[in-house]
Amino acid sequence: MSGRNAELLAGVNLPMIANAAFERDGVSLAELVDILMDIGATSVQNMRTELAAALVVDNSDNESGL
């Protein structure tokens, strides 16, 4: 790959792909890789934990304080 400017990321998810399309202008390839790696790490969620936390918050909003 002489003379080509490329990086390879494996295990990408939809938020990473969407951001790659929209953020590639105005940043270097190295910066884009860093951005996408951060997005990938923060976009993977344990939905059981997220939903349980949302239910706790929702239940605390419904308490009358008695």
PQR file of N, CA, C, O and H, with PARSE charges and radii, in Angstrom:
ATOM      1  N   MET A   1       0.831  -1.197   0.000 -0.4000 1.5000
ATOM      2  CA  MET A   1       0.000   0.000   0.000 -0.0000 2.0000
ATOM      3  C   MET A   1       0.868   1.249   0.000  0.5500 1.7000
ATOM      4  O   MET A   1       0.621   2.186   0.760 -0.5500 1.4000
ATOM      5  N   SER A   2       1.821   1.259  -0.803 -0.4000 1.5000
ATOM      6  CA  SER A   2       2.719   2.394  -0.876 -0.0000 2.0000
ATOM      7  C   SER A   2       1.978   3.641  -1.355  0.5500 1.7000
ATOM      8  O   SER A   2       1.284   3.616  -2.372 -0.5500 1.4000
ATOM      9  H   SER A   2       2.022   0.498  -1.420  0.4000 1.0000
ATOM     10  N   GLY A   3       2.140   4.740  -0.596 -0.4000 1.5000
ATOM     11  CA  GLY A   3       1.550   6.002  -0.996 -0.0000 2.0000
ATOM     12  C   GLY A   3       0.082   6.175  -0.640  0.5500 1.7000
ATOM     13  O   GLY A   3      -0.512   7.197  -0.983 -0.5500 1.4000
ATOM     14  H   GLY A   3       2.704   4.760   0.230  0.4000 1.0000
ATOM     15  N   ARG A   4      -0.513   5.211   0.034 -0.4000 1.5000
ATOM     16  CA  ARG A   4      -1.928   5.330   0.398 -0.0000 2.0000
ATOM     17  C   ARG A   4      -2.049   5.773   1.849  0.5500 1.7000
ATOM     18  O   ARG A   4      -1.228   5.418   2.696 -0.5500 1.4000
ATOM     19  H   ARG A   4      -0.030   4.380   0.312  0.4000 1.0000
ATOM     20  N   ASN A   5      -3.065   6.536   2.111 -0.4000 1.5000
ATOM     21  CA  ASN A   5      -3.330   7.042   3.443 -0.0000 2.0000
ATOM     22  C   ASN A   5      -4.556   6.313   3.969  0.5500 1.7000
ATOM     23  O   ASN A   5      -5.686   6.712   3.690 -0.5500 1.4000
ATOM     24  H   ASN A   5      -3.731   6.824   1.423  0.4000 1.0000
ATOM     25  N   ALA A   6      -4.336   5.238   4.735 -0.4000 1.5000
ATOM     26  CA  ALA A   6      -5.454   4.413   5.184 -0.0000 2.0000
ATOM     27  C   ALA A   6      -5.204   3.889   6.587  0.5500 1.7000
ATOM     28  O   ALA A   6      -4.060   3.708   7.005 -0.5500 1.4000
ATOM     29  H   ALA A   6      -3.418   4.914   4.962  0.4000 1.0000
ATOM     30  N   GLU A   7      -6.281   3.652   7.299 -0.4000 1.5000
ATOM     31  CA  GLU A   7      -6.267   2.993   8.600 -0.0000 2.0000
ATOM     32  C   GLU A   7      -7.357   1.939   8.563  0.5500 1.7000
ATOM     33  O   GLU A   7      -8.307   2.056   7.790 -0.5500 1.4000
ATOM     34  H   GLU A   7      -7.210   3.799   6.959  0.4000 1.0000
ATOM     35  N   LEU A   8      -7.232   0.916   9.385 -0.4000 1.5000
ATOM     36  CA  LEU A   8      -8.215  -0.156   9.431 -0.0000 2.0000
ATOM     37  C   LEU A   8      -8.704  -0.312  10.857  0.5500 1.7000
ATOM     38  O   LEU A   8      -7.918  -0.576  11.767 -0.5500 1.4000
ATOM     39  H   LEU A   8      -6.460   0.821  10.013  0.4000 1.0000
ATOM     40  N   LEU A   9     -10.010  -0.147  11.050 -0.4000 1.5000
ATOM     41  CA  LEU A   9     -10.633  -0.362  12.349 -0.0000 2.0000
ATOM     42  C   LEU A   9     -11.532  -1.585  12.237  0.5500 1.7000
ATOM     43  O   LEU A   9     -12.258  -1.732  11.253 -0.5500 1.4000
ATOM     44  H   LEU A   9     -10.649   0.068  10.310  0.4000 1.0000
ATOM     45  N   ALA A  10     -11.491  -2.454  13.221 -0.4000 1.5000
ATOM     46  CA  ALA A  10     -12.336  -3.647  13.224 -0.0000 2.0000
ATOM     47  C   ALA A  10     -13.375  -3.529  14.333  0.5500 1.7000
ATOM     48  O   ALA A  10     -13.151  -2.855  15.338 -0.5500 1.4000
ATOM     49  H   ALA A  10     -10.902  -2.335  14.020  0.4000 1.0000
ATOM     50  N   GLY A  11     -14.503  -4.186  14.141 -0.4000 1.5000
ATOM     51  CA  GLY A  11     -15.549  -4.184  15.154 -0.0000 2.0000
ATOM     52  C   GLY A  11     -16.327  -2.886  15.224  0.5500 1.7000
ATOM     53  O   GLY A  11     -16.796  -2.502  16.295 -0.5500 1.4000
ATOM     54  H   GLY A  11     -14.685  -4.733  13.324  0.4000 1.0000
ATOM     55  N   VAL A  12     -16.469  -2.210  14.104 -0.4000 1.5000
ATOM     56  CA  VAL A  12     -17.168  -0.923  14.096 -0.0000 2.0000
ATOM     57  C   VAL A  12     -18.658  -1.116  14.325  0.5500 1.7000
ATOM     58  O   VAL A  12     -19.212  -2.180  14.049 -0.5500 1.4000
ATOM     59  H   VAL A  12     -16.088  -2.522  13.234  0.4000 1.0000
ATOM     60  N   ASN A  13     -19.298  -0.068  14.835 -0.4000 1.5000
ATOM     61  CA  ASN A  13     -20.736  -0.088  15.035 -0.0000 2.0000
ATOM     62  C   ASN A  13     -21.367   1.094  14.291  0.5500 1.7000
ATOM     63  O   ASN A  13     -20.657   1.937  13.742 -0.5500 1.4000
ATOM     64  H   ASN A  13     -18.848   0.796  15.059  0.4000 1.0000
ATOM     65  N   LEU A  14     -22.676   1.151  14.277 -0.4000 1.5000
ATOM     66  CA  LEU A  14     -23.383   2.166  13.492 -0.0000 2.0000
ATOM     67  C   LEU A  14     -22.999   3.599  13.864  0.5500 1.7000
ATOM     68  O   LEU A  14     -22.782   4.404  12.958 -0.5500 1.4000
ATOM     69  H   LEU A  14     -23.253   0.467  14.723  0.4000 1.0000
ATOM     70  N   PRO A  15     -22.902   3.961  15.154 -0.5600 1.5000
ATOM     71  CA  PRO A  15     -22.475   5.330  15.461  0.2800 2.0000
ATOM     72  C   PRO A  15     -21.094   5.670  14.897  0.5500 1.7000
ATOM     73  O   PRO A  15     -20.852   6.805  14.487 -0.5500 1.4000
ATOM     74  N   MET A  16     -20.202   4.700  14.877 -0.4000 1.5000
ATOM     75  CA  MET A  16     -18.868   4.945  14.320 -0.0000 2.0000
ATOM     76  C   MET A  16     -18.944   5.199  12.821  0.5500 1.7000
ATOM     77  O   MET A  16     -18.282   6.102  12.311 -0.5500 1.4000
ATOM     78  H   MET A  16     -20.399   3.778  15.210  0.4000 1.0000
ATOM     79  N   ILE A  17     -19.739   4.418  12.120 -0.4000 1.5000
ATOM     80  CA  ILE A  17     -19.867   4.572  10.669 -0.0000 2.0000
ATOM     81  C   ILE A  17     -20.497   5.918  10.325  0.5500 1.7000
ATOM     82  O   ILE A  17     -20.032   6.618   9.425 -0.5500 1.4000
ATOM     83  H   ILE A  17     -20.277   3.684  12.534  0.4000 1.0000
ATOM     84  N   ALA A  18     -21.562   6.276  11.050 -0.4000 1.5000
ATOM     85  CA  ALA A  18     -22.236   7.551  10.792 -0.0000 2.0000
ATOM     86  C   ALA A  18     -21.288   8.722  11.030  0.5500 1.7000
ATOM     87  O   ALA A  18     -21.233   9.648  10.220 -0.5500 1.4000
ATOM     88  H   ALA A  18     -21.940   5.707  11.781  0.4000 1.0000
ATOM     89  N   ASN A  19     -20.552   8.691  12.119 -0.4000 1.5000
ATOM     90  CA  ASN A  19     -19.626   9.777  12.409 -0.0000 2.0000
ATOM     91  C   ASN A  19     -18.468   9.818  11.432  0.5500 1.7000
ATOM     92  O   ASN A  19     -17.972  10.900  11.116 -0.5500 1.4000
ATOM     93  H   ASN A  19     -20.596   7.939  12.777  0.4000 1.0000
ATOM     94  N   ALA A  20     -18.029   8.681  10.951 -0.4000 1.5000
ATOM     95  CA  ALA A  20     -16.955   8.661   9.955 -0.0000 2.0000
ATOM     96  C   ALA A  20     -17.390   9.402   8.702  0.5500 1.7000
ATOM     97  O   ALA A  20     -16.597  10.113   8.086 -0.5500 1.4000
ATOM     98  H   ALA A  20     -18.432   7.802  11.208  0.4000 1.0000
ATOM     99  N   ALA A  21     -18.647   9.234   8.328 -0.4000 1.5000
ATOM    100  CA  ALA A  21     -19.155   9.897   7.129 -0.0000 2.0000
ATOM    101  C   ALA A  21     -19.245  11.407   7.315  0.5500 1.7000
ATOM    102  O   ALA A  21     -18.959  12.161   6.385 -0.5500 1.4000
ATOM    103  H   ALA A  21     -19.292   8.657   8.829  0.4000 1.0000
ATOM    104  N   PHE A  22     -19.641  11.858   8.505 -0.4000 1.5000
ATOM    105  CA  PHE A  22     -19.883  13.276   8.721 -0.0000 2.0000
ATOM    106  C   PHE A  22     -18.679  14.048   9.249  0.5500 1.7000
ATOM    107  O   PHE A  22     -18.602  15.261   9.052 -0.5500 1.4000
ATOM    108  H   PHE A  22     -19.873  11.245   9.260  0.4000 1.0000
ATOM    109  N   GLU A  23     -17.739  13.382   9.912 -0.4000 1.5000
ATOM    110  CA  GLU A  23     -16.632  14.092  10.545 -0.0000 2.0000
ATOM    111  C   GLU A  23     -15.319  13.981   9.787  0.5500 1.7000
ATOM    112  O   GLU A  23     -14.302  14.498  10.250 -0.5500 1.4000
ATOM    113  H   GLU A  23     -17.802  12.397  10.072  0.4000 1.0000
ATOM    114  N   ARG A  24     -15.311  13.330   8.651 -0.4000 1.5000
ATOM    115  CA  ARG A  24     -14.033  13.104   7.972 -0.0000 2.0000
ATOM    116  C   ARG A  24     -13.452  14.359   7.347  0.5500 1.7000
ATOM    117  O   ARG A  24     -12.242  14.427   7.129 -0.5500 1.4000
ATOM    118  H   ARG A  24     -16.137  12.910   8.274  0.4000 1.0000
ATOM    119  N   ASP A  25     -14.271  15.346   7.057 -0.4000 1.5000
ATOM    120  CA  ASP A  25     -13.763  16.604   6.505 -0.0000 2.0000
ATOM    121  C   ASP A  25     -13.255  17.487   7.638  0.5500 1.7000
ATOM    122  O   ASP A  25     -13.920  17.641   8.662 -0.5500 1.4000
ATOM    123  H   ASP A  25     -15.253  15.291   7.234  0.4000 1.0000
ATOM    124  N   GLY A  26     -12.095  18.053   7.450 -0.4000 1.5000
ATOM    125  CA  GLY A  26     -11.568  19.001   8.424 -0.0000 2.0000
ATOM    126  C   GLY A  26     -10.722  18.389   9.528  0.5500 1.7000
ATOM    127  O   GLY A  26     -10.207  19.117  10.375 -0.5500 1.4000
ATOM    128  H   GLY A  26     -11.555  17.928   6.618  0.4000 1.0000
ATOM    129  N   VAL A  27     -10.565  17.067   9.541 -0.4000 1.5000
ATOM    130  CA  VAL A  27      -9.691  16.437  10.528 -0.0000 2.0000
ATOM    131  C   VAL A  27      -8.717  15.512   9.808  0.5500 1.7000
ATOM    132  O   VAL A  27      -8.998  15.013   8.718 -0.5500 1.4000
ATOM    133  H   VAL A  27     -10.984  16.476   8.852  0.4000 1.0000
ATOM    134  N   SER A  28      -7.587  15.299  10.430 -0.4000 1.5000
ATOM    135  CA  SER A  28      -6.611  14.374   9.844 -0.0000 2.0000
ATOM    136  C   SER A  28      -7.094  12.939  10.038  0.5500 1.7000
ATOM    137  O   SER A  28      -8.008  12.679  10.820 -0.5500 1.4000
ATOM    138  H   SER A  28      -7.359  15.704  11.315  0.4000 1.0000
ATOM    139  N   LEU A  29      -6.480  12.036   9.333 -0.4000 1.5000
ATOM    140  CA  LEU A  29      -6.838  10.628   9.464 -0.0000 2.0000
ATOM    141  C   LEU A  29      -6.597  10.141  10.889  0.5500 1.7000
ATOM    142  O   LEU A  29      -7.416   9.407  11.440 -0.5500 1.4000
ATOM    143  H   LEU A  29      -5.737  12.248   8.698  0.4000 1.0000
ATOM    144  N   ALA A  30      -5.486  10.542  11.482 -0.4000 1.5000
ATOM    145  CA  ALA A  30      -5.181  10.142  12.862 -0.0000 2.0000
ATOM    146  C   ALA A  30      -6.231  10.674  13.836  0.5500 1.7000
ATOM    147  O   ALA A  30      -6.647   9.966  14.753 -0.5500 1.4000
ATOM    148  H   ALA A  30      -4.821  11.139  11.034  0.4000 1.0000
ATOM    149  N   GLU A  31      -6.659  11.929  13.635 -0.4000 1.5000
ATOM    150  CA  GLU A  31      -7.698  12.507  14.490 -0.0000 2.0000
ATOM    151  C   GLU A  31      -9.019  11.776  14.309  0.5500 1.7000
ATOM    152  O   GLU A  31      -9.726  11.521  15.284 -0.5500 1.4000
ATOM    153  H   GLU A  31      -6.320  12.504  12.890  0.4000 1.0000
ATOM    154  N   LEU A  32      -9.356  11.437  13.074 -0.4000 1.5000
ATOM    155  CA  LEU A  32     -10.596  10.719  12.804 -0.0000 2.0000
ATOM    156  C   LEU A  32     -10.589   9.354  13.480  0.5500 1.7000
ATOM    157  O   LEU A  32     -11.597   8.939  14.051 -0.5500 1.4000
ATOM    158  H   LEU A  32      -8.782  11.644  12.282  0.4000 1.0000
ATOM    159  N   VAL A  33      -9.470   8.660  13.420 -0.4000 1.5000
ATOM    160  CA  VAL A  33      -9.361   7.356  14.088 -0.0000 2.0000
ATOM    161  C   VAL A  33      -9.588   7.522  15.587  0.5500 1.7000
ATOM    162  O   VAL A  33     -10.325   6.737  16.184 -0.5500 1.4000
ATOM    163  H   VAL A  33      -8.651   8.997  12.956  0.4000 1.0000
ATOM    164  N   ASP A  34      -8.971   8.524  16.206 -0.4000 1.5000
ATOM    165  CA  ASP A  34      -9.164   8.764  17.639 -0.0000 2.0000
ATOM    166  C   ASP A  34     -10.622   9.060  17.964  0.5500 1.7000
ATOM    167  O   ASP A  34     -11.159   8.534  18.939 -0.5500 1.4000
ATOM    168  H   ASP A  34      -8.372   9.162  15.722  0.4000 1.0000
ATOM    169  N   ILE A  35     -11.268   9.897  17.155 -0.4000 1.5000
ATOM    170  CA  ILE A  35     -12.678  10.235  17.355 -0.0000 2.0000
ATOM    171  C   ILE A  35     -13.538   8.983  17.270  0.5500 1.7000
ATOM    172  O   ILE A  35     -14.393   8.749  18.125 -0.5500 1.4000
ATOM    173  H   ILE A  35     -10.832  10.324  16.362  0.4000 1.0000
ATOM    174  N   LEU A  36     -13.310   8.183  16.241 -0.4000 1.5000
ATOM    175  CA  LEU A  36     -14.119   6.982  16.043 -0.0000 2.0000
ATOM    176  C   LEU A  36     -13.893   5.955  17.147  0.5500 1.7000
ATOM    177  O   LEU A  36     -14.837   5.283  17.561 -0.5500 1.4000
ATOM    178  H   LEU A  36     -12.616   8.373  15.547  0.4000 1.0000
ATOM    179  N   MET A  37     -12.674   5.824  17.626 -0.4000 1.5000
ATOM    180  CA  MET A  37     -12.403   4.897  18.725 -0.0000 2.0000
ATOM    181  C   MET A  37     -13.131   5.334  19.993  0.5500 1.7000
ATOM    182  O   MET A  37     -13.666   4.494  20.717 -0.5500 1.4000
ATOM    183  H   MET A  37     -11.907   6.371  17.291  0.4000 1.0000
ATOM    184  N   ASP A  38     -13.157   6.637  20.272 -0.4000 1.5000
ATOM    185  CA  ASP A  38     -13.888   7.146  21.435 -0.0000 2.0000
ATOM    186  C   ASP A  38     -15.385   6.894  21.293  0.5500 1.7000
ATOM    187  O   ASP A  38     -16.040   6.461  22.241 -0.5500 1.4000
ATOM    188  H   ASP A  38     -12.723   7.320  19.684  0.4000 1.0000
ATOM    189  N   ILE A  39     -15.921   7.162  20.114 -0.4000 1.5000
ATOM    190  CA  ILE A  39     -17.347   6.943  19.866 -0.0000 2.0000
ATOM    191  C   ILE A  39     -17.694   5.469  20.022  0.5500 1.7000
ATOM    192  O   ILE A  39     -18.708   5.127  20.630 -0.5500 1.4000
ATOM    193  H   ILE A  39     -15.389   7.513  19.344  0.4000 1.0000
ATOM    194  N   GLY A  40     -16.865   4.608  19.481 -0.4000 1.5000
ATOM    195  CA  GLY A  40     -17.109   3.175  19.593 -0.0000 2.0000
ATOM    196  C   GLY A  40     -17.120   2.711  21.036  0.5500 1.7000
ATOM    197  O   GLY A  40     -17.967   1.908  21.428 -0.5500 1.4000
ATOM    198  H   GLY A  40     -16.041   4.886  18.987  0.4000 1.0000
ATOM    199  N   ALA A  41     -16.186   3.211  21.827 -0.4000 1.5000
ATOM    200  CA  ALA A  41     -16.098   2.808  23.233 -0.0000 2.0000
ATOM    201  C   ALA A  41     -17.288   3.306  24.041  0.5500 1.7000
ATOM    202  O   ALA A  41     -17.772   2.599  24.924 -0.5500 1.4000
ATOM    203  H   ALA A  41     -15.498   3.864  21.508  0.4000 1.0000
ATOM    204  N   THR A  42     -17.763   4.509  23.752 -0.4000 1.5000
ATOM    205  CA  THR A  42     -18.865   5.070  24.540 -0.0000 2.0000
ATOM    206  C   THR A  42     -20.236   4.647  24.041  0.5500 1.7000
ATOM    207  O   THR A  42     -21.214   4.764  24.779 -0.5500 1.4000
ATOM    208  H   THR A  42     -17.370   5.083  23.035  0.4000 1.0000
ATOM    209  N   SER A  43     -20.336   4.159  22.814 -0.4000 1.5000
ATOM    210  CA  SER A  43     -21.654   3.809  22.282 -0.0000 2.0000
ATOM    211  C   SER A  43     -22.073   2.383  22.609  0.5500 1.7000
ATOM    212  O   SER A  43     -23.238   2.032  22.419 -0.5500 1.4000
ATOM    213  H   SER A  43     -19.541   4.064  22.214  0.4000 1.0000
ATOM    214  N   VAL A  44     -21.162   1.557  23.093 -0.4000 1.5000
ATOM    215  CA  VAL A  44     -21.522   0.198  23.487 -0.0000 2.0000
ATOM    216  C   VAL A  44     -22.063   0.256  24.911  0.5500 1.7000
ATOM    217  O   VAL A  44     -21.363   0.669  25.835 -0.5500 1.4000
ATOM    218  H   VAL A  44     -20.216   1.842  23.248  0.4000 1.0000
ATOM    219  N   GLN A  45     -23.299  -0.157  25.075 -0.4000 1.5000
ATOM    220  CA  GLN A  45     -23.975  -0.072  26.363 -0.0000 2.0000
ATOM    221  C   GLN A  45     -24.543  -1.426  26.764  0.5500 1.7000
ATOM    222  O   GLN A  45     -24.946  -2.214  25.909 -0.5500 1.4000
ATOM    223  H   GLN A  45     -23.868  -0.492  24.324  0.4000 1.0000
ATOM    224  N   ASN A  46     -24.574  -1.691  28.054 -0.4000 1.5000
ATOM    225  CA  ASN A  46     -25.277  -2.847  28.590 -0.0000 2.0000
ATOM    226  C   ASN A  46     -26.714  -2.397  28.828  0.5500 1.7000
ATOM    227  O   ASN A  46     -26.985  -1.677  29.790 -0.5500 1.4000
ATOM    228  H   ASN A  46     -24.247  -1.050  28.748  0.4000 1.0000
ATOM    229  N   MET A  47     -27.627  -2.808  27.971 -0.4000 1.5000
ATOM    230  CA  MET A  47     -28.997  -2.304  28.038 -0.0000 2.0000
ATOM    231  C   MET A  47     -29.731  -2.765  29.293  0.5500 1.7000
ATOM    232  O   MET A  47     -30.634  -2.068  29.757 -0.5500 1.4000
ATOM    233  H   MET A  47     -27.407  -3.392  27.190  0.4000 1.0000
ATOM    234  N   ARG A  48     -29.372  -3.918  29.855 -0.4000 1.5000
ATOM    235  CA  ARG A  48     -29.993  -4.346  31.110 -0.0000 2.0000
ATOM    236  C   ARG A  48     -29.685  -3.318  32.203  0.5500 1.7000
ATOM    237  O   ARG A  48     -30.578  -2.925  32.954 -0.5500 1.4000
ATOM    238  H   ARG A  48     -28.639  -4.484  29.478  0.4000 1.0000
ATOM    239  N   THR A  49     -28.440  -2.889  32.290 -0.4000 1.5000
ATOM    240  CA  THR A  49     -28.038  -1.893  33.275 -0.0000 2.0000
ATOM    241  C   THR A  49     -28.691  -0.549  32.992  0.5500 1.7000
ATOM    242  O   THR A  49     -29.177   0.107  33.913 -0.5500 1.4000
ATOM    243  H   THR A  49     -27.715  -3.209  31.680  0.4000 1.0000
ATOM    244  N   GLU A  50     -28.710  -0.134  31.739 -0.4000 1.5000
ATOM    245  CA  GLU A  50     -29.309   1.154  31.372 -0.0000 2.0000
ATOM    246  C   GLU A  50     -30.801   1.191  31.689  0.5500 1.7000
ATOM    247  O   GLU A  50     -31.297   2.179  32.230 -0.5500 1.4000
ATOM    248  H   GLU A  50     -28.315  -0.667  30.990  0.4000 1.0000
ATOM    249  N   LEU A  51     -31.516   0.118  31.355 -0.4000 1.5000
ATOM    250  CA  LEU A  51     -32.956   0.068  31.622 -0.0000 2.0000
ATOM    251  C   LEU A  51     -33.243  -0.005  33.116  0.5500 1.7000
ATOM    252  O   LEU A  51     -34.190   0.622  33.590 -0.5500 1.4000
ATOM    253  H   LEU A  51     -31.113  -0.685  30.916  0.4000 1.0000
ATOM    254  N   ALA A  52     -32.450  -0.751  33.858 -0.4000 1.5000
ATOM    255  CA  ALA A  52     -32.636  -0.823  35.308 -0.0000 2.0000
ATOM    256  C   ALA A  52     -32.429   0.549  35.939  0.5500 1.7000
ATOM    257  O   ALA A  52     -33.187   0.940  36.826 -0.5500 1.4000
ATOM    258  H   ALA A  52     -31.680  -1.260  33.472  0.4000 1.0000
ATOM    259  N   ALA A  53     -31.423   1.274  35.497 -0.4000 1.5000
ATOM    260  CA  ALA A  53     -31.172   2.620  36.017 -0.0000 2.0000
ATOM    261  C   ALA A  53     -32.315   3.561  35.659  0.5500 1.7000
ATOM    262  O   ALA A  53     -32.706   4.399  36.472 -0.5500 1.4000
ATOM    263  H   ALA A  53     -30.807   0.956  34.776  0.4000 1.0000
ATOM    264  N   ALA A  54     -32.852   3.431  34.458 -0.4000 1.5000
ATOM    265  CA  ALA A  54     -33.975   4.276  34.038 -0.0000 2.0000
ATOM    266  C   ALA A  54     -35.211   3.979  34.875  0.5500 1.7000
ATOM    267  O   ALA A  54     -35.958   4.896  35.215 -0.5500 1.4000
ATOM    268  H   ALA A  54     -32.534   2.750  33.798  0.4000 1.0000
ATOM    269  N   LEU A  55     -35.438   2.719  35.212 -0.4000 1.5000
ATOM    270  CA  LEU A  55     -36.588   2.358  36.042 -0.0000 2.0000
ATOM    271  C   LEU A  55     -36.448   2.913  37.447  0.5500 1.7000
ATOM    272  O   LEU A  55     -37.441   3.347  38.031 -0.5500 1.4000
ATOM    273  H   LEU A  55     -34.831   1.974  34.936  0.4000 1.0000
ATOM    274  N   VAL A  56     -35.254   2.913  38.002 -0.4000 1.5000
ATOM    275  CA  VAL A  56     -35.020   3.471  39.330 -0.0000 2.0000
ATOM    276  C   VAL A  56     -35.309   4.962  39.320  0.5500 1.7000
ATOM    277  O   VAL A  56     -35.973   5.464  40.227 -0.5500 1.4000
ATOM    278  H   VAL A  56     -34.448   2.560  37.527  0.4000 1.0000
ATOM    279  N   VAL A  57     -34.832   5.673  38.325 -0.4000 1.5000
ATOM    280  CA  VAL A  57     -35.083   7.109  38.208 -0.0000 2.0000
ATOM    281  C   VAL A  57     -36.567   7.366  38.026  0.5500 1.7000
ATOM    282  O   VAL A  57     -37.115   8.275  38.650 -0.5500 1.4000
ATOM    283  H   VAL A  57     -34.292   5.265  37.588  0.4000 1.0000
ATOM    284  N   ASP A  58     -37.237   6.573  37.174 -0.4000 1.5000
ATOM    285  CA  ASP A  58     -38.662   6.748  36.918 -0.0000 2.0000
ATOM    286  C   ASP A  58     -39.475   6.500  38.180  0.5500 1.7000
ATOM    287  O   ASP A  58     -40.416   7.245  38.451 -0.5500 1.4000
ATOM    288  H   ASP A  58     -36.792   5.834  36.668  0.4000 1.0000
ATOM    289  N   ASN A  59     -39.146   5.487  38.950 -0.4000 1.5000
ATOM    290  CA  ASN A  59     -39.873   5.186  40.182 -0.0000 2.0000
ATOM    291  C   ASN A  59     -39.666   6.262  41.230  0.5500 1.7000
ATOM    292  O   ASN A  59     -40.595   6.561  41.981 -0.5500 1.4000
ATOM    293  H   ASN A  59     -38.381   4.881  38.730  0.4000 1.0000
ATOM    294  N   SER A  60     -38.502   6.846  41.309 -0.4000 1.5000
ATOM    295  CA  SER A  60     -38.263   7.899  42.290 -0.0000 2.0000
ATOM    296  C   SER A  60     -39.038   9.165  41.930  0.5500 1.7000
ATOM    297  O   SER A  60     -39.369   9.950  42.818 -0.5500 1.4000
ATOM    298  H   SER A  60     -37.747   6.603  40.699  0.4000 1.0000
ATOM    299  N   ASP A  61     -39.331   9.378  40.667 -0.4000 1.5000
ATOM    300  CA  ASP A  61     -40.125  10.535  40.247 -0.0000 2.0000
ATOM    301  C   ASP A  61     -41.585  10.389  40.645  0.5500 1.7000
ATOM    302  O   ASP A  61     -42.280  11.392  40.810 -0.5500 1.4000
ATOM    303  H   ASP A  61     -39.062   8.740  39.945  0.4000 1.0000
ATOM    304  N   ASN A  62     -42.064   9.159  40.803 -0.4000 1.5000
ATOM    305  CA  ASN A  62     -43.474   8.910  41.096 -0.0000 2.0000
ATOM    306  C   ASN A  62     -43.781   8.852  42.581  0.5500 1.7000
ATOM    307  O   ASN A  62     -44.954   8.780  42.948 -0.5500 1.4000
ATOM    308  H   ASN A  62     -41.499   8.344  40.669  0.4000 1.0000
ATOM    309  N   GLU A  63     -42.785   8.880  43.450 -0.4000 1.5000
ATOM    310  CA  GLU A  63     -43.030   8.796  44.882 -0.0000 2.0000
ATOM    311  C   GLU A  63     -43.620  10.100  45.388  0.5500 1.7000
ATOM    312  O   GLU A  63     -43.234  11.186  44.956 -0.5500 1.4000
ATOM    313  H   GLU A  63     -41.832   8.938  43.152  0.4000 1.0000
ATOM    314  N   SER A  64     -44.573   9.968  46.321 -0.4000 1.5000
ATOM    315  CA  SER A  64     -45.244  11.151  46.849 -0.0000 2.0000
ATOM    316  C   SER A  64     -44.535  11.720  48.067  0.5500 1.7000
ATOM    317  O   SER A  64     -44.925  12.773  48.572 -0.5500 1.4000
ATOM    318  H   SER A  64     -44.886   9.085  46.671  0.4000 1.0000
ATOM    319  N   GLY A  65     -43.501  11.042  48.547 -0.4000 1.5000
ATOM    320  CA  GLY A  65     -42.768  11.547  49.698 -0.0000 2.0000
ATOM    321  C   GLY A  65     -43.370  11.129  51.018  0.5500 1.7000
ATOM    322  O   GLY A  65     -42.950  11.626  52.063 -0.5500 1.4000
ATOM    323  H   GLY A  65     -43.184  10.187  48.138  0.4000 1.0000
ATOM    324  N   LEU A  66     -44.331  10.241  51.009 -0.4000 1.5000
ATOM    325  CA  LEU A  66     -44.953   9.776  52.254 -0.0000 2.0000
ATOM    326  C   LEU A  66     -44.231   8.610  52.838  0.5500 1.7000
ATOM    327  O   LEU A  66     -44.629   8.101  53.886 -0.5500 1.4000
ATOM    328  H   LEU A  66     -44.672   9.838  50.160  0.4000 1.0000
TER
END
